[in-house]
Amino acid sequence: MMAHTFRELVIGGVLVAPFISYAVAALFVVLLIRPLLRFVGFLKIFSNAAIAELSLYVTILGLLVLFF
């Protein structure tokens, strides 16, 4: 039987859920790759660039939750 243990982040004595850490990490990754995406014209192929970026964020967040 495998039990997944979650590591809580402690900020000022307050336990922060692991999901919040993943959400911040995913935001950091998206902000890092954003200039590259603009350079290659990723957002120009979508009719709504904001939804495309949101979808990319959700995908990265899902991968972080799945693998960590």
C-alpha positions, 0 to 999 in steps of 0.5 A: 500500500502506497501512501502519498505524503504531502509536504506543507510549506510553513510561512510565518507559522501558518501551514500552506497547502501544497496546491498553493506551492504548485500554483505559484511554481506554475505561475513562475514557469509560465512567466519564464517561458512567456517571452519565448512564446511571444518570440515564436508567435505561439499566441498569434495562432489562437483567436483568444490569447488570454485563454491560450495562456490560461490553458498553458498555465492549467496544463503546467499546474496539472503536470506539477501536481501529477509528478510532484 
